Every structure is written in C-alpha cells, then in structure tokens.
C-alpha cells in the first residue's frame, strides 16, 4: 500500500475542492438574484409612482410613441365642435373685418395644422355628423340618419333631436355600432362629454365617466349654460388630476344657431364667429395658465357647413302629393318619405317630375358618392334631395330659415373646417382637405385603442400629424388585431407579470441563500474533519533526542 506523501497530506481531498467551487457558484448566483430582485423592485416601484411626481406625464416615450408603462398617461385628446362652422368663415371674417379680427384662430393655426376644408357626411346634419366623428361610419351604417328619424322596428316611436324622452328612453342606439367613448372606457380609459350628442343614454351599459347633458341648453337657452361656463367646466376636466380623462368631447351650438336665423353671409354670422374666437381664446389661455398646451392634443372642427336659404325658394310638397299617401315624412332640407303600403309607386310617380329643383330617388338609386343607399330599418324608401338653396316644405306658408344644412356633402357650402394643435400634430402648416369620416380612426390612434370596423382611413388623415408620429401610428394600425389587443389593451398585465417574476426571484434568492449556507457548512465540516498532517520536524526532534 502506497504511503501518503507530505504534499498529499496537505492538499484537501477532491470532494472538498468541488464543494468550494460549488459554494462559490452559489454565491455568484445568489448575488445575481439579489441584484435582479433589487432592480425589478425599483422598476415596479417607479411604474407605480403617481405620474404627478414627474414633469412629463409620459416617461421614456419616443416622439409620437405610446407610453408602455402602466399608469403612464398618453397626451389626452380634446375634440371640440363648433356647430355649423362653414369652411370659409375664418377667411370671410378676415376679408371683411380685418386680418387681425380673429387673433385666437390665428394663434391656433401658428401652433398647429389647418385643413382648408373638411368634407362631412351626408346628410350634413348635427346628429348624423357628430355620430360619424365618434364611430367612423356613414349614417347608413351607424343608424343616426337624421336629426329626427323613424325606425320601422318601433312604429309608434319617433327620434327627435331636442326631445329628451325619445333620446333617453327609446333604444335608438341598441344593436348599433358603439362609439369610441364606449370602446375606450372598456379598454380602461376615461371619457368626458360636454353637451356631445347621443351621450345621454347608456350604450352597452356604459356612459361617459364625466358628463354634462346635451339637454341642459334646451330650457332657457342660452342663458342657463354660458360659453364661459362651458370653457370653465371643460378646463376643469382637462387640468384636474382627479379625472385623468383620455378623451374629451365638447360641443358648442354656435355659429349654427346664428346661421339658421340670419344666414351664412350675414353680418350677424361675422360677429358670431368673432365671439367664437373669444371662446377659443379662453380655452387657449387656460391651457397656457395650467402649462399644459404642449401636453394636450386639441382638435377643433365642425359637423357641417351652412347654405343660404329663403322663403322665395320653397318646394311645397302638399301641392304635388296628398299627405294621405304616406305615413311619415321629414324635411331638413333633404326629404324622407315613407309611403303607405301599396302606394310606393304612386308616390314616386307623383314626385319624380313634380319640380325642376327636386330630385327623387328610390333608396337604392341614391348617388353612390353620398353613401346613403343601404336598406335597413332606419332608411326611408324614398329620398328627396332639393337643389342648393331650395327647401322642401309641406306648404309655401311653412317657416323657412335663412340658413340651412343637410344638403349633399359634394357642395362646398356644406364643407367645414379643422384646426389641430398639440404634441402629435404638424406646426404652422396647412393641408388641402380632410374627411370627417376619418376622425374616428385618428381618435383611436391617438388614444391607442383598437378601432371597431369603420369606413374611415387613418392613412388619409395622417397628413395632419407630424411625420414621425404618423409613421408610428400607421405601423400600429397594420398590426394584427391580436397583437394590438395584447400590447395596447393589456398594459396592466405587465405589472402582474412583473409581480410574479418578483415573487419568483424572492423565492429563488431564499432557496439559493439556504443552499449556499448548507454548502459552505459542508465544506467547513469536511476541512475540519480531515486529519491534521503530522509535524515531521517535531517527530525528528523527539526521535533523535
């Protein structure tokens, strides 16, 4: 049997050396896990901190990009409509009242982008136009086909724009496409509605988080809800950190009211536009006061234009057609006729050539460019369209306003305007035209919700966006729906995943620490239990003394 040498006696056995290496590796693993645990804890803490602690609401986001951190706020979108604001009103006031007559419109143009005209949808009316802005659908698809309308599913009911009972108690929007404010709130966002049409009755059991009813202006108009009060309420929502609204929809009923009373080329309309400039100034001053001008995407537009009308250009329908032949009619100025059963052809024949300024169509024959020929319970069998400036009435004695909307959107008098300013929009530029049907796609993109099926085009309206913003948003639009849903609507999932990883790391650190202590103890025990090498010098001395 080979005797152990002095060197063999001093070297630890192989299993002890392996134990030391294993103990060292466990120490490295434990330290790494501690570092990861600390980093992840700090990241989660950072993500959960109130965003009011930061100078910017959107932390670590590139130009035009979404904040993917949970609780990080995107720039809110404020969509304001001035009802019946024709596309040329701004230039008309400047031509007649001086180039400096509208300082606040000019101020918004300098900091944003202006579309010389915006093409509304047909019928060019308040209710259909506003519902198109928030659904991206033509009226034949979203179901709000007029300010007043008849639904054959509910033969004993009538939808009337200024009737609170019919709007709130009848199912006018049930089973019809949902607007963006429903989609956005279901995705975790919050919406405010200030007088916005069709937001008083729940849709899919949902209402805007903050709301001022459109009916507040019906009684005692306009003294009960002054423009200054509206601006105050609007700005309260925008700047108050308790609300954190992602989208605000605000409606102002002028200059449409003045246009109907005095006509679109009257001095009164010039003065009303100047008043609306003052209203805009109050909004812009408030944004400056709260230092949030560059943190809000502000869009100012309208639902339709305005045409000059008069009692001298009236088509008296009762002269050509007996009211006994139809059950319901609606003129404003487009006509909708519901003939009695079996009288359809007779009504059509009596009206087809009744007046040289009246065009009569079966629903299916309405010109394609108007997008008003789809058959459903809301669409009339016969559609009557007068020439511009002509009005349909039952008799020549019916009152006719001095200005009217509702004409085909192919006529420039029905076109409106758009000015947008904020971190997402071009600065100091103009584009030729935009389309109201595209607004929904833009709102969805800016609020990062996946849009429902719509008729609009984000690509077409992206011309008003900064190039880098447009590129990013168009890239997201091309994502598959599952990817958009996963990334855009599951931001709170990431915090849950982070917490699970944090728990896993904590358990791993504890386990690794225990294993390291056990391994170190084994190594020390192994070293302590090995026989101490003999002291040969001492033995030599004892042997030879």
C-alpha positions in Angstrom: 0.0 0.0 0.0 1.4 3.3 -1.1 2.2 5.7 1.7 0.8 9.3 1.5 3.4 12.0 0.9 3.6 15.2 2.8 2.0 17.1 -0.1 -0.9 14.7 -0.3 -1.5 15.1 3.3 -1.7 18.9 3.0 -4.0 19.0 -0.1 -7.8 18.9 0.6 -9.5 15.9 -0.9 -11.2 16.4 -4.4 -14.7 16.4 -2.9 -13.7 19.4 -0.8 -12.3 21.4 -3.7 -15.5 20.7 -5.7 -17.5 21.8 -2.7 -15.6 25.1 -2.6 -16.3 25.7 -6.3 -19.9 24.8 -5.8 -20.1 27.2 -2.9 -18.5 30.0 -5.0 -21.0 29.4 -7.8 -23.9 29.5 -5.4 -22.6 32.8 -4.0 -22.4 34.3 -7.5 -26.0 33.1 -8.3 -27.3 34.4 -5.0 -25.7 37.8 -5.6 -27.0 38.0 -9.1 -30.5 37.1 -7.9 -30.2 39.8 -5.2 -29.3 42.4 -7.9 -32.2 41.3 -10.2 -34.6 41.4 -7.2 -33.5 44.9 -6.4 -33.7 46.2 -10.0 -37.1 44.7 -10.6 -38.4 46.1 -7.3 -37.2 49.6 -8.2 -38.8 49.3 -11.7 -42.1 48.2 -10.3 -42.0 51.0 -7.7 -41.2 53.5 -10.4 -44.1 52.3 -12.5 -46.5 52.6 -9.6 -45.4 56.1 -8.5 -48.0 58.8 -9.2 -47.2 60.4 -12.5 -47.8 63.8 -10.9 -44.3 63.4 -9.4 -42.8 63.7 -12.9 -42.5 66.8 -15.0 -43.8 64.8 -18.0 -46.9 62.6 -17.9 -45.3 60.3 -20.5 -42.0 58.9 -19.2 -39.4 57.4 -21.5 -41.5 57.7 -24.6 -40.1 58.5 -28.1 -41.6 61.1 -30.3 -45.2 60.1 -31.1 -44.8 56.8 -29.3 -47.0 55.3 -26.7 -46.0 55.1 -23.1 -46.0 51.4 -22.4 -45.5 51.8 -18.7 -48.6 51.0 -16.7 -50.3 54.2 -15.3 -48.3 56.4 -17.7 -50.6 58.8 -19.3 -50.8 59.5 -23.0 -51.5 63.0 -24.2 -55.2 63.5 -23.7 -57.3 64.3 -26.8 -59.8 67.1 -26.7 -62.2 67.2 -29.6 -64.3 70.4 -29.9 -67.0 71.1 -32.4 -68.4 74.5 -33.3 -71.7 73.6 -34.9 -72.4 74.8 -38.4 -69.0 76.4 -38.9 -68.5 76.7 -42.7 -65.1 76.2 -44.1 -64.7 79.8 -45.3 -66.0 81.6 -42.2 -62.5 82.4 -41.0 -61.3 83.9 -44.2 -64.6 85.7 -44.7 -64.3 87.4 -41.4 -60.7 88.4 -42.1 -61.6 89.8 -45.5 -64.5 91.9 -44.2 -63.4 92.7 -40.6 -59.6 92.9 -41.0 -56.8 90.4 -41.0 -56.4 90.6 -37.2 -60.1 90.1 -36.5 -59.6 86.5 -35.3 -56.4 86.5 -33.2 -57.1 83.2 -31.4 -57.8 81.3 -34.6 -54.5 82.7 -35.9 -52.8 81.7 -32.7 -54.0 78.1 -33.0 -53.0 78.0 -36.7 -49.5 79.1 -35.8 -49.0 76.3 -33.3 -50.9 73.6 -35.3 -52.2 72.5 -38.6 -55.2 73.7 -40.5 -57.3 71.9 -43.2 -58.7 74.4 -45.7 -61.9 72.3 -45.8 -63.3 69.2 -44.2 -65.8 67.0 -46.0 -68.7 66.0 -43.8 -71.0 63.0 -44.3 -74.5 63.1 -45.9 -77.0 64.0 -44.5 -75.0 67.1 -43.4 -76.8 67.4 -40.1 -75.9 67.8 -36.5 -76.8 64.3 -35.1 -75.5 62.2 -38.0 -72.4 64.3 -38.3 -71.4 64.1 -34.7 -72.1 60.3 -34.5 -69.9 59.8 -37.6 -67.0 61.6 -35.8 -67.1 59.1 -33.0 -67.9 55.9 -35.0 -66.1 56.4 -38.3 -69.2 55.2 -40.1 -71.6 56.7 -42.6 -75.1 57.4 -41.2 -76.5 54.4 -43.2 -74.2 52.2 -41.1 -74.3 53.9 -37.6 -78.0 54.3 -37.6 -78.4 58.0 -36.8 -79.7 59.0 -40.2 -81.1 62.4 -39.3 -81.8 64.9 -36.5 -85.3 63.4 -36.5 -85.8 59.8 -37.7 -88.2 57.0 -37.9 -87.3 53.3 -37.2 -89.7 50.8 -38.7 -88.8 48.4 -35.8 -90.6 50.9 -33.5 -93.6 52.2 -35.5 -95.1 54.0 -32.5 -91.9 56.0 -31.7 -90.1 58.9 -33.2 -86.5 60.0 -32.7 -86.4 63.8 -32.1 -83.1 65.6 -31.6 -84.5 68.0 -28.9 -86.8 65.6 -27.2 -85.1 64.2 -24.1 -87.7 61.5 -23.6 -87.3 59.9 -27.0 -83.5 60.0 -26.8 -83.2 58.6 -23.3 -86.0 56.1 -23.1 -86.0 54.6 -26.6 -83.4 52.1 -27.7 -82.1 54.2 -30.6 -78.5 53.0 -30.3 -79.1 49.5 -29.1 -77.7 46.9 -31.5 -75.9 49.6 -33.5 -72.1 50.1 -33.6 -70.6 51.5 -30.5 -68.8 54.9 -30.5 -65.2 55.4 -29.4 -66.1 56.6 -25.9 -67.6 53.1 -25.2 -64.6 51.3 -26.7 -62.1 53.5 -24.9 -63.7 53.1 -21.5 -64.0 49.4 -21.9 -60.2 49.4 -22.6 -59.5 51.1 -19.3 -59.6 54.8 -20.4 -61.9 57.6 -19.2 -64.0 59.9 -21.3 -65.7 63.3 -20.7 -68.7 64.5 -22.7 -69.8 68.2 -22.6 -73.1 68.5 -24.5 -71.9 65.9 -27.0 -75.0 64.5 -28.9 -76.0 60.9 -28.2 -74.1 60.5 -24.9 -77.1 60.8 -22.5 -78.3 57.2 -22.7 -76.1 54.2 -21.8 -74.7 52.3 -24.7 -73.6 48.7 -23.9 -74.5 49.7 -20.3 -71.8 52.4 -20.4 -71.9 56.2 -20.0 -69.1 58.8 -20.2 -67.2 59.0 -17.0 -67.8 62.8 -16.8 -70.8 64.3 -18.5 -72.8 67.5 -19.0 -76.1 66.5 -20.7 -76.8 67.9 -24.1 -80.3 68.8 -22.8 -79.0 71.4 -20.4 -79.3 74.0 -23.1 -82.9 73.3 -24.1 -84.6 75.2 -21.3 -83.8 78.9 -21.1 -81.2 78.7 -23.9 -78.6 80.2 -23.9 -78.6 81.9 -20.5 -78.5 78.7 -18.5 -75.1 77.5 -19.7 -73.0 80.3 -21.0 -69.9 79.6 -23.2 -67.6 80.9 -20.4 -69.1 78.3 -18.0 -68.6 75.6 -20.6 -65.0 76.5 -21.0 -64.5 76.5 -17.3 -66.0 73.1 -17.0 -64.0 71.8 -19.9 -60.7 73.1 -18.5 -61.6 71.7 -15.0 -61.7 68.3 -16.6 -58.5 68.8 -18.5 -56.3 70.1 -15.7 -57.7 68.3 -12.7 -55.5 65.3 -11.8 -58.5 63.5 -10.2 -60.1 62.9 -13.5 -57.2 61.9 -15.8 -59.5 61.8 -18.8 -58.1 60.3 -22.0 -60.7 61.8 -24.4 -63.0 64.8 -24.0 -65.8 65.5 -26.5 -67.2 69.1 -26.3 -70.0 70.6 -28.3 -70.8 74.3 -28.9 -74.0 75.1 -30.7 -72.7 78.2 -32.5 -72.4 79.6 -35.1 -75.2 77.2 -36.4 -77.9 78.9 -34.4 -77.0 82.3 -35.8 -76.5 80.9 -39.3 -80.1 79.5 -39.3 -81.5 82.8 -38.1 -79.6 85.2 -40.3 -77.9 83.2 -43.0 -74.2 82.3 -43.6 -73.3 85.6 -45.3 -74.9 88.0 -42.8 -73.1 90.5 -40.6 -74.5 88.6 -37.6 -72.6 85.5 -38.6 -69.4 87.5 -38.8 -69.9 88.8 -35.3 -70.8 85.3 -34.0 -67.5 83.9 -35.5 -65.6 86.7 -33.7 -67.4 85.6 -30.5 -66.3 82.0 -31.1 -62.8 83.3 -31.5 -63.1 84.8 -28.0 -64.3 81.4 -26.7 -61.3 79.7 -28.3 -59.1 82.3 -26.7 -60.4 81.4 -23.3 -59.6 77.7 -24.0 -56.1 78.5 -25.1 -55.4 80.9 -22.2 -56.5 78.2 -19.8 -54.2 75.7 -21.4 -51.3 78.2 -21.1 -52.3 79.0 -17.5 -52.0 75.4 -16.4 -48.9 74.9 -18.5 -50.4 72.0 -20.5 -50.6 73.5 -24.0 -47.9 71.1 -25.3 -49.4 68.1 -23.4 -52.9 68.2 -25.0 -53.9 67.1 -28.5 -56.6 69.7 -29.3 -58.8 69.2 -32.4 -61.3 71.9 -33.4 -63.7 71.1 -36.1 -67.4 71.1 -37.1 -70.2 68.8 -38.2 -71.3 70.6 -41.4 -71.4 74.0 -43.2 -74.3 76.3 -44.0 -76.2 77.3 -47.1 -78.2 80.5 -47.8 -82.0 79.7 -47.9 -85.2 81.8 -48.1 -88.9 81.6 -48.4 -88.6 82.5 -52.1 -87.1 79.1 -52.9 -89.6 76.6 -51.5 -90.9 73.3 -52.9 -94.5 72.8 -51.4 -94.8 69.1 -51.3 -98.5 69.1 -50.5 -99.1 70.7 -53.8 -97.9 67.6 -55.6 -98.7 64.8 -53.0 -101.5 64.2 -50.7 -100.4 63.5 -47.0 -102.9 60.6 -47.1 -100.4 58.6 -49.3 -97.6 58.4 -46.7 -97.2 57.7 -43.0 -94.2 59.8 -42.1 -92.1 62.5 -43.7 -89.0 64.5 -42.7 -87.6 67.6 -44.4 -84.4 69.4 -43.4 -83.9 70.1 -46.3 -83.4 66.5 -47.5 -86.7 64.8 -47.6 -87.5 61.3 -46.3 -90.9 59.8 -47.4 -92.5 56.6 -46.1 -95.4 55.7 -48.5 -98.3 53.7 -47.2 -98.2 50.1 -48.1 -99.1 49.6 -51.7 -98.7 53.3 -52.5 -94.9 53.3 -53.1 -95.0 53.5 -56.9 -97.8 56.1 -56.9 -95.9 58.4 -54.5 -92.8 58.0 -56.6 -94.6 58.8 -59.9 -96.3 61.9 -58.4 -93.0 63.3 -57.1 -90.5 62.3 -59.8 -91.1 65.2 -62.1 -93.1 67.5 -59.7 -90.5 70.3 -59.5 -87.4 71.1 -61.5 -85.3 71.7 -58.4 -86.4 68.4 -56.7 -84.6 65.1 -57.2 -86.5 62.0 -56.2 -84.7 58.6 -55.7 -85.6 55.1 -54.6 -83.3 54.4 -51.8 -81.2 52.0 -53.8 -80.7 54.7 -56.5 -79.3 57.5 -54.3 -76.0 58.6 -55.8 -73.2 56.3 -54.6 -70.9 59.2 -53.6 -73.5 60.1 -50.9 -73.2 56.7 -49.1 -76.9 56.8 -48.4 -78.4 53.8 -50.2 -78.2 50.9 -47.8 -81.5 49.3 -46.8 -82.2 49.0 -43.1 -85.0 49.8 -40.7 -83.7 53.5 -40.4 -83.5 54.3 -44.1 -86.5 55.7 -45.9 -87.9 54.1 -49.1 -87.9 57.4 -50.9 -85.2 60.1 -50.7 -85.9 63.7 -51.8 -82.9 66.0 -52.4 -83.5 69.6 -53.4 -81.0 71.8 -55.3 -78.8 74.1 -53.2 -80.6 77.0 -51.5 -84.0 75.3 -52.1 -86.1 73.9 -49.2 -88.8 71.3 -49.1 -91.9 72.2 -47.0 -95.5 71.0 -46.8 -96.8 74.4 -47.9 -95.4 77.7 -49.1 -96.5 79.2 -45.7 -94.3 77.0 -43.7 -91.5 79.0 -42.0 -88.1 78.8 -43.7 -84.9 79.7 -42.0 -82.3 82.0 -43.6 -79.6 79.3 -43.5 -79.8 75.5 -43.7 -77.7 72.4 -43.6 -78.5 68.9 -44.8 -77.6 69.3 -48.5 -75.3 66.9 -50.3 -71.7 66.9 -49.0 -70.5 67.4 -52.6 -71.4 71.1 -52.4 -68.7 73.3 -50.9 -71.2 75.3 -48.7 -71.6 72.1 -46.6 -67.9 71.8 -46.1 -66.4 72.7 -42.7 -63.0 73.3 -41.2 -60.4 71.7 -39.0 -57.5 73.0 -36.9 -55.4 70.7 -34.7 -52.6 71.5 -32.3 -50.6 69.5 -29.8 -47.6 67.2 -29.5 -48.9 64.9 -32.3 -49.7 67.5 -34.9 -47.7 69.4 -37.5 -46.9 73.0 -36.7 -47.7 76.1 -38.8 -48.9 74.1 -41.8 -52.0 73.7 -44.0 -53.4 70.8 -45.9 -56.0 71.0 -48.6 -58.7 68.9 -47.1 -59.7 66.2 -44.6 -62.7 64.0 -44.2 -65.0 63.8 -41.2 -65.3 60.0 -41.7 -61.6 59.7 -40.8 -61.8 61.4 -37.4 -62.7 58.1 -35.6 -59.6 56.4 -36.9 -57.5 59.3 -35.7 -59.0 59.4 -32.3 -58.5 55.6 -31.9 -54.8 56.0 -32.9 -54.2 58.9 -30.6 -55.8 57.2 -27.6 -54.3 53.8 -28.6 -57.4 51.7 -28.7 -58.0 49.2 -31.4 -60.8 50.6 -33.7 -64.0 48.8 -34.5 -64.8 48.3 -38.2 -65.2 51.7 -39.8 -65.4 53.5 -43.1 -62.6 55.9 -42.5 -58.9 56.0 -43.3 -56.1 56.8 -40.9 -53.7 56.9 -43.8 -55.6 59.8 -45.4 -55.9 61.9 -42.2 -52.4 61.2 -41.1 -51.2 64.1 -43.2 -52.0 66.4 -40.3 -49.7 64.5 -38.0 -46.0 65.0 -37.5 -44.2 62.6 -39.9 -42.7 60.6 -37.1 -46.0 60.3 -35.3 -47.8 59.3 -38.5 -45.2 56.7 -39.2 -45.5 55.1 -35.8 -49.3 55.2 -35.6 -49.7 53.8 -39.1 -47.3 51.0 -38.2 -49.5 50.1 -35.2 -52.6 50.2 -37.4 -51.1 47.4 -39.5 -50.6 45.1 -36.5 -52.9 42.1 -36.4 -55.8 42.5 -34.1 -54.5 40.0 -31.5 -51.2 41.9 -31.3 -52.9 45.3 -30.9 -55.1 43.9 -28.2 -52.2 42.3 -26.4 -49.9 45.3 -26.5 -52.4 48.2 -26.3 -55.1 46.9 -24.1 -53.2 44.7 -21.7 -50.8 47.1 -20.2 -51.9 46.2 -16.7 -51.0 42.6 -17.4 -47.3 43.6 -17.5 -47.5 44.7 -13.8 -49.0 41.3 -12.9 -46.2 39.6 -14.8 -43.6 41.7 -13.0 -45.1 40.9 -9.6 -45.0 37.2 -10.4 -41.4 37.4 -11.5 -40.6 39.4 -8.4 -42.1 36.6 -6.2 -40.2 34.0 -8.2 -36.9 35.9 -7.7 -37.6 36.3 -4.0 -38.2 32.5 -3.6 -35.1 31.8 -5.7 -32.9 34.1 -3.6 -34.1 32.5 -0.4 -33.5 29.0 -1.8 -30.1 29.9 -3.2 -29.1 31.5 0.1 -30.1 28.4 2.1 -28.2 26.2 -0.4 -25.1 28.4 -0.2 -25.1 28.2 3.6 -25.5 24.4 3.6 -22.7 24.0 1.0 -20.4 26.3 2.9 -21.1 24.4 6.1 -20.3 21.1 4.4 -17.0 22.4 3.1 -16.0 23.7 6.5 -17.0 20.4 8.1 -15.0 18.5 5.5 -12.0 20.6 6.1 -12.4 20.5 9.9 -12.8 16.7 10.0 -9.7 15.8 7.9 -6.7 14.5 9.9 -4.1 17.2 10.6 -0.8 16.3 8.8 1.9 15.1 11.2 4.6 17.6 12.3 7.7 15.8 11.0 10.1 18.4 12.5 8.7 17.8 15.9 8.9 14.0 15.4 12.5 14.2 14.2 13.5 16.2 17.3 11.7 13.7 19.6 13.3 10.7 17.7 16.9 12.0 17.9 16.9 13.5 21.4 
